[in-house]
Amino acid sequence: MKYRQLGKSGIKVSVIGFGGIPIQRISYKEAEKVVNKALDMGINFFDTARGYTDSEAKLGQVLKKRRSESIIATKSMARSREEMSSDIKLSLETLGVDYIDLYQLHNVKDQAALEKVFGPGGAMEALQEARKDGLIKHIGITGHIPGILVEALKNEELETVQFPFNAVEVDGSSELMKLAEKQNVGLIIMKPLAGGALTNTSLALKFILSHPVGTVIPGMDSEEQVEKNAAVADGEFEFSEEEKKILAEETEKLGTSFCRRCEYCQPCPQNVNIPMIFLLDGYYTRYDLKSWANERYKTLPARIEDCVQCGQCEEKCPYDLPIRKMLIDAGKRLTAQ
């Protein structure tokens, strides 16, 4: 396993990290084997979140016993000081640890959220207090919209930034990556397989690691996946012409007919959160989190049946996606019993 420094945090992280979303669908006993396998393979960076149901608990059952070998990152959608303070305590209790290495502002996606978390009484105040008290060591941010994250990095308290980057989703990330490198902010890459759309796992991970990132966090729920992903770190990250050709062919076949969560389609006149619906559909189809996706879909204040087929979303979509048809298809799955 190779290791890199995660920006100004100074943390040395395995270049292949552990994404904690898929572990929700396996049992505690299976999760214990998978996490131990990851540690045995040299993976030391584990990313989870308050919102990933029992992911923190499943990771914690192992990591609390092998604390010196692990770097734990979690995150919260809390936007206020009070809510974030509460979530930090819940994370500590659920993980069963005395401190968390990296706590992140989760999915900050618009200017209003930025102003809330960084303003008076915002979540950043709770993170700073927790860091001062030794409950967390470092502060980061996650999101899907590079422009918002560029704006967020004006806050020098942020030590890491986590966002999607892969062979398909390269547009729009250049400015963010350059700024992060200039400010020595550690880069954590999520969605390395485009939500499971890319199937040549080794080449997809190698592509990302050929860039100046700290760690990439593919989701894993089996020992076989751990072995396959960890093996990527054993080689070099320079691409041969043949490898470039293979990856290019796959991305070309994949095409562009999937949501990148850029949110240009928002706001919807009927308040339908289109990117969220496609994200949940991705969990349903690519991660086999059917029940979880169905339950999350039910909690949305506006759903696909509220769509009036006005087509404004398609007019604004920079990828010319047939959003109305895609919503109908997603609805058939997300409302299935």
C-alpha positions in Angstrom: 0.0 0.0 0.0 1.2 3.5 -0.8 0.5 6.5 1.4 0.2 10.2 0.7 -0.1 13.3 2.9 -3.6 14.6 3.1 -2.7 18.3 2.5 -2.1 20.6 5.5 -3.8 18.2 7.9 -0.4 16.3 7.8 -2.3 13.0 8.0 -0.7 10.1 6.0 -3.5 8.3 4.3 -3.6 5.1 2.2 -4.1 6.1 -1.5 -7.0 3.6 -1.5 -9.4 4.5 1.2 -12.6 2.8 2.4 -16.0 4.3 1.4 -18.6 3.5 4.0 -21.9 3.5 2.0 -22.2 -0.1 0.8 -21.4 -1.6 4.2 -24.9 -0.7 5.1 -26.2 -3.7 3.2 -24.2 -6.4 4.9 -24.4 -7.9 8.4 -22.3 -6.8 11.3 -20.5 -10.1 11.2 -19.7 -9.7 7.5 -18.7 -6.1 8.0 -16.3 -7.1 10.7 -14.5 -9.4 8.2 -14.4 -6.8 5.5 -13.0 -3.9 7.7 -10.4 -6.2 9.2 -9.4 -7.3 5.7 -9.0 -3.6 4.7 -6.8 -2.9 7.7 -4.7 -6.0 7.0 -4.2 -4.8 3.4 -2.8 -1.5 4.6 -6.0 0.6 4.1 -6.0 3.1 6.9 -8.6 5.8 5.8 -12.3 5.0 6.5 -15.0 7.4 5.4 -18.6 7.2 6.8 -21.4 9.6 7.8 -24.2 10.2 10.3 -26.6 9.7 7.4 -25.3 6.3 6.4 -27.7 4.4 8.8 -25.5 1.8 10.6 -22.3 2.5 8.7 -20.6 4.2 11.6 -21.5 1.4 14.0 -20.3 -1.3 11.6 -17.0 0.4 11.0 -16.6 1.3 14.7 -16.9 -2.3 16.0 -13.5 -2.9 14.4 -11.8 0.4 14.2 -12.2 1.1 18.0 -10.2 -2.1 18.6 -7.5 -1.2 16.0 -7.6 2.6 16.6 -3.9 3.2 16.1 -4.1 1.7 12.6 -7.0 3.7 11.4 -7.9 7.2 10.4 -11.6 7.8 10.8 -13.5 10.4 8.8 -17.2 11.0 9.2 -19.6 13.8 8.4 -22.9 15.5 9.2 -25.6 17.4 7.3 -26.0 19.6 10.4 -25.9 23.3 9.5 -26.2 24.9 12.9 -23.7 24.9 15.9 -26.2 23.1 18.1 -27.0 20.4 15.6 -23.4 19.8 14.7 -22.3 19.6 18.3 -25.0 16.9 18.9 -23.9 14.9 15.8 -20.3 14.9 16.8 -21.2 13.4 20.1 -23.4 10.8 18.4 -20.6 9.9 16.0 -18.2 9.4 18.9 -20.7 7.2 20.7 -21.6 5.2 17.7 -18.1 4.6 16.5 -17.0 3.9 20.1 -13.9 6.1 20.0 -12.6 9.0 22.0 -11.8 11.2 19.0 -12.4 11.4 15.3 -9.6 12.2 12.9 -11.6 14.2 10.3 -15.1 15.6 10.7 -16.7 17.0 7.5 -19.5 19.4 6.6 -21.5 17.0 4.5 -22.9 17.8 1.0 -22.7 21.6 1.1 -24.4 22.4 -2.2 -25.4 26.1 -2.3 -24.7 29.6 -1.2 -27.3 29.5 1.5 -25.8 26.4 3.1 -22.3 28.0 2.9 -23.6 31.1 4.7 -25.3 29.0 7.3 -22.4 26.8 8.2 -19.8 29.6 8.3 -22.0 32.3 9.8 -22.7 33.1 13.4 -24.2 30.1 15.2 -23.2 27.9 12.3 -21.8 24.3 12.2 -18.2 25.5 11.8 -18.3 26.9 15.3 -19.1 23.5 16.7 -16.4 21.9 14.7 -13.8 24.4 15.9 -14.9 23.9 19.5 -14.8 20.1 19.1 -11.3 20.4 17.7 -10.2 22.6 20.6 -11.6 20.0 23.0 -9.8 17.2 21.2 -13.0 15.5 20.1 -11.9 15.9 16.5 -8.5 16.5 14.9 -9.3 18.1 11.5 -12.1 19.8 9.7 -13.2 19.2 6.1 -16.1 19.7 3.6 -17.8 17.5 1.0 -20.0 18.3 -1.9 -20.9 17.6 -5.5 -20.7 21.1 -7.0 -17.1 22.3 -7.7 -18.1 26.0 -7.8 -19.6 25.9 -4.3 -16.5 24.1 -3.0 -14.2 26.7 -4.5 -16.2 29.3 -2.7 -16.0 27.3 0.5 -12.2 27.1 0.4 -12.1 30.8 1.1 -12.5 29.6 4.7 -8.9 28.7 5.8 -10.2 26.4 8.5 -10.9 23.7 6.0 -8.2 21.2 5.7 -9.8 18.7 3.2 -12.3 18.7 0.5 -14.2 15.6 -0.8 -16.0 15.6 -4.2 -16.7 13.3 -7.1 -14.0 12.8 -9.7 -13.6 10.0 -12.2 -12.9 9.2 -15.8 -16.4 10.4 -16.8 -16.8 13.3 -14.4 -13.7 15.4 -15.1 -15.4 18.6 -16.3 -15.5 21.5 -13.8 -13.1 20.0 -11.3 -9.9 21.6 -12.6 -10.3 24.9 -10.8 -11.1 23.2 -7.5 -8.2 20.9 -7.7 -5.8 23.7 -8.6 -7.0 25.8 -5.7 -6.8 22.9 -3.3 -3.3 22.2 -4.3 -2.3 25.9 -4.0 -3.8 26.1 -0.5 -2.5 22.6 0.5 -6.0 21.3 1.1 -6.2 17.5 1.0 -8.2 16.0 -1.8 -10.5 13.1 -1.0 -12.2 11.6 -4.1 -15.6 10.0 -3.9 -17.7 8.3 -6.6 -14.5 7.0 -8.3 -16.6 4.6 -10.4 -19.2 7.2 -11.3 -21.7 5.6 -8.9 -20.9 2.1 -10.2 -21.2 3.1 -13.9 -17.5 2.4 -14.6 -16.8 -1.4 -14.5 -13.0 -1.4 -15.1 -12.3 -0.8 -11.4 -8.5 -1.0 -11.5 -8.1 1.4 -14.4 -10.7 3.8 -13.0 -8.8 4.0 -9.7 -5.5 4.2 -11.4 -6.8 7.2 -13.5 -7.7 9.1 -10.3 -4.4 8.3 -8.6 -2.5 9.7 -11.5 -3.7 13.1 -10.3 -2.4 14.9 -7.2 -5.1 13.6 -4.8 -4.7 12.3 -1.3 -6.9 9.3 -1.3 -9.8 7.8 -3.3 -12.6 6.0 -1.4 -14.4 3.3 -3.4 -17.3 1.8 -1.5 -16.6 -1.8 -0.4 -18.7 -4.6 1.1 -16.7 -7.8 0.4 -13.2 -9.0 1.1 -12.8 -9.7 -2.6 -13.5 -6.0 -3.4 -11.0 -5.0 -0.7 -8.3 -7.2 -2.2 -8.9 -6.0 -5.8 -9.0 -2.3 -4.9 -6.0 -2.5 -2.6 -4.0 -4.2 -5.3 -4.2 -1.0 -7.4 -1.9 0.7 -4.9 0.9 -1.9 -5.5 1.5 -0.7 -9.0 2.5 2.6 -10.7 0.0 5.2 -11.6 1.3 6.2 -15.0 -1.0 5.3 -17.9 0.1 3.4 -21.0 -1.5 4.3 -24.4 -3.3 0.9 -24.3 -4.8 1.6 -20.9 -5.9 5.1 -22.0 -7.6 3.4 -25.0 -9.4 0.8 -22.8 -10.7 3.5 -20.4 -11.7 5.8 -23.2 -13.7 3.0 -24.9 -15.6 2.3 -21.6 -16.4 6.0 -21.0 -17.6 6.3 -24.6 -19.9 3.3 -24.2 -21.2 4.7 -21.0 -22.1 7.9 -22.8 -23.5 10.9 -21.1 -27.0 9.7 -20.2 -26.7 9.8 -16.4 -27.0 12.6 -13.8 -23.8 14.3 -12.6 -25.6 16.1 -9.8 -24.5 19.5 -11.1 -28.0 20.9 -10.1 -28.4 23.1 -13.1 -31.9 21.7 -13.4 -32.8 23.2 -10.1 -35.0 24.8 -8.8 -37.9 22.8 -10.1 -41.2 24.7 -10.2 -42.8 21.8 -8.3 -39.9 21.5 -5.9 -38.9 18.1 -7.1 -35.3 17.4 -6.1 -34.2 15.9 -9.4 -30.5 15.2 -8.6 -31.5 13.6 -5.3 -33.9 11.3 -7.0 -31.3 10.2 -9.5 -28.8 9.7 -6.7 -31.2 7.5 -4.8 -31.9 5.6 -8.0 -28.2 5.0 -8.4 -28.0 3.5 -4.9 -31.0 1.3 -5.9 -29.5 0.1 -9.2 -25.7 0.2 -8.7 -25.3 -0.4 -5.0 -28.2 -2.8 -4.5 -29.5 -0.6 -1.6 -33.1 -1.1 -2.7 -34.9 -0.8 0.6 -32.7 2.0 1.8 -33.3 4.0 -1.4 -37.1 3.3 -1.3 -37.3 4.5 2.3 -35.2 7.6 1.6 -37.4 8.4 -1.5 -40.5 8.3 0.7 -39.2 11.1 2.9 -38.8 13.6 0.0 -41.3 16.4 0.3 -41.9 16.4 -3.5 -41.7 13.2 -5.5 -41.8 12.1 -9.1 -45.6 12.1 -9.2 -45.5 15.8 -8.5 -43.8 16.4 -11.8 -46.0 18.2 -14.4 -43.7 17.5 -17.3 -43.0 21.2 -18.0 -39.6 20.4 -19.3 -37.8 23.4 -17.8 -35.2 21.0 -16.3 -34.3 19.6 -19.7 -33.9 23.1 -21.1 -31.4 23.9 -18.3 -29.5 20.6 -18.3 -26.0 21.1 -19.7 -25.8 17.4 -20.7 -29.1 17.4 -22.6 -30.5 14.5 -20.5 -34.0 13.3 -21.2 -34.8 14.1 -17.5 -38.6 13.5 -17.7 -38.2 10.0 -19.1 -35.4 9.3 -16.6 -37.7 10.4 -13.8 -40.5 8.1 -14.9 -38.0 5.1 -15.1 -36.6 5.9 -11.7 -40.1 6.2 -10.2 -40.9 2.6 -11.3 -38.0 1.4 -9.1 -38.1 3.8 -6.2 -41.8 3.1 -5.6 -41.5 -0.6 -6.0 -42.5 -2.6 -2.9 
